[in-house]
Amino acid sequence: MRRRWQRQRPWPGSSRGSPGPGAPCRRTPSGTRVPEAKEEGSTHLLVPGVYFTCPLTGAILRKDQRDTHIKEAILSHFATDPVAASIMKIHTFNKDRDRVKLGVDTIAKYLDNIHLHPEEEKYQKIKLQNKVFQERINCLEGTHEFFEAIGFQKALLPVPDRESPEEFYVLSETALAQPQSLERHKEQLLCAEPVRATLARQRRVFRPSPLASQFDLPVDFFNLTAEEVKREQRLRAEAVERLSVLRTKAMREKEEQREMRKYSYTLLRVRLPDGCLLQGTFYARERVAALYTFVREALQSDWLPFELLASGGQKLSEDENLAFNECGLVPSALLTFSWDAAVLEDIRAAGAEPDSSLLKPELLSAIEKLS
């Protein structure tokens, strides 16, 4: 059963970002020390910033590069697979998800009619000035490219009671002869999701170090700008001075929750039994299970169960649906790796000890000094 205090208070002893000695810092309203912005690529920062990976090209991107790069990647995809590219464009370029769903469902209805009534010519034509087409489809980027990619062609056709012809999409004979292709394209359109860059974990491994609990974070990790932090610090200091005696427990907890929402990302380190440190970047709202997956992927024996403990000894449950910011593990934290107690007991009962070298050889070959 989930304990209420776990959502209200940080994990006991969890490490909040503490920069190294002498680092120029500002202090957030909660007291967390945050380094002033440094130039990108500074060797002093153990993580230079927050980066993302484009799923189409594999390129590593800054936050401000994501949208432009993904759009360019989708557009370049038209040369090799215009159907897939148009589907990605529909779902990615248009930000109103409700409008996208309505348009996609309408296109699917057009294609269903063709599939169900292959002999009826009226379903093989779509009038572009039709009110439904204009309101639901024409307004979306990528829809015209999709129709053309799956075999529709524009044509001027006569319309009863109209003096001049009007523009239609007409399904080509070639496309009409391949109904299974139309059905496949429809399913692809309905099942697609926006193309989004994924957060780059920036996985690093460090040798054992007394600096394990010290974090020097770039400003990318925070929702507030430097000016906003300074202004809020001043306003909060004045308010706290006036109300410090009157603050109730509920007020303090509410402030803690507001503080947690200021962090977009978190830098997490896991101390292994041999003292080595595994580091990665996560969204502040990601679930604890993501950290377990991250650690498991780095282990040689990834099938053995293990536990992760906050610095106060509190176990982080992989099954409990808590986010890092709900656990107080933002904007940074040091955790401890421990083999599952039952596993340790079995190993020792066999007269052995756990292997002290847990990580995959390719990770150990790139180990660094934490400084």
NORWO-V296600 format. One record per backbone hydrogen bond with DSSP energy under -0.5 kcal/mol. NH is the residue of the N-H (numbers start at 1). CO is the residue of the C=O. Records with the same first field share a line. If there is no record, write none. Layout:
# NORWO-V296600
NH = CO ; CO
This chain:
# NORWO-V296600
6 = 3
7 = 3 ; 4
8 = 4
9 = 5
11 = 327
14 = 11
19 = 17
23 = 20
26 = 34
28 = 32
31 = 28
33 = 17
34 = 26
36 = 24
42 = 39
45 = 42
46 = 216
51 = 49
52 = 61
53 = 198
54 = 59
58 = 54
61 = 52 ; 59
63 = 50
65 = 62
66 = 62 ; 63
69 = 65
70 = 66
71 = 67
72 = 68
73 = 69
74 = 70
75 = 71
76 = 72
77 = 73 ; 74
78 = 74 ; 75
79 = 76
80 = 77
81 = 77
85 = 81
86 = 82
87 = 83
88 = 84
89 = 85
90 = 86
91 = 87
92 = 88
93 = 89
94 = 89 ; 90
95 = 93
97 = 95
100 = 96
101 = 97
102 = 98
103 = 99
104 = 100
105 = 101
106 = 102
107 = 103
108 = 104
109 = 105
110 = 106
111 = 107
112 = 108
113 = 109
114 = 110
115 = 111
116 = 112
117 = 113
120 = 117
121 = 119
123 = 120
124 = 121
125 = 122
126 = 169
128 = 167
129 = 167
130 = 127
134 = 130
135 = 131
136 = 132
137 = 133
138 = 133
139 = 134
140 = 137
143 = 140
146 = 142
147 = 143
148 = 144
149 = 145
150 = 146
151 = 148
152 = 147
153 = 170
155 = 168
157 = 155 ; 166
162 = 159
166 = 157
168 = 155
169 = 126
170 = 153 ; 168
171 = 124
172 = 151
176 = 172
177 = 173
178 = 175
181 = 178
182 = 178
183 = 179
184 = 180
185 = 181
186 = 182
187 = 183
188 = 184
189 = 185
190 = 186
191 = 187
192 = 188
196 = 194
198 = 53
200 = 51
201 = 199
204 = 279
206 = 277
207 = 368
212 = 209
214 = 211
215 = 18
217 = 215
221 = 218
222 = 219
223 = 262
229 = 225
230 = 226
231 = 227
232 = 228
233 = 229
234 = 230
235 = 231
236 = 232
237 = 233
238 = 234
239 = 235
240 = 236
241 = 237
242 = 238
243 = 239
244 = 240
246 = 243
247 = 243
252 = 248
253 = 249
254 = 250
255 = 251
256 = 252
257 = 253
258 = 254
259 = 255
260 = 256
261 = 257
262 = 259
263 = 260
264 = 221 ; 262
265 = 221
266 = 282
267 = 331
268 = 266 ; 280
269 = 333
270 = 278
271 = 335
272 = 270 ; 276
275 = 272
277 = 206
278 = 270
279 = 204 ; 277
280 = 268
281 = 201
282 = 266
284 = 264
286 = 283
288 = 322
290 = 287
291 = 287 ; 288
292 = 288
293 = 289
294 = 290
295 = 291
296 = 292
297 = 293
298 = 294 ; 295
299 = 295 ; 296
300 = 358
302 = 300
304 = 301
307 = 338
308 = 316
309 = 336
310 = 314
311 = 334
312 = 12
313 = 310
316 = 308
317 = 315
322 = 320
324 = 286
325 = 284
327 = 323 ; 324
329 = 324
330 = 328
333 = 267
335 = 269
336 = 309
337 = 271
338 = 307
340 = 305
344 = 340
345 = 341
346 = 342
347 = 343
348 = 344
349 = 345
350 = 346
351 = 348
352 = 347
358 = 356
360 = 298
363 = 360
364 = 360
365 = 361
366 = 363
367 = 364
368 = 205
371 = 369
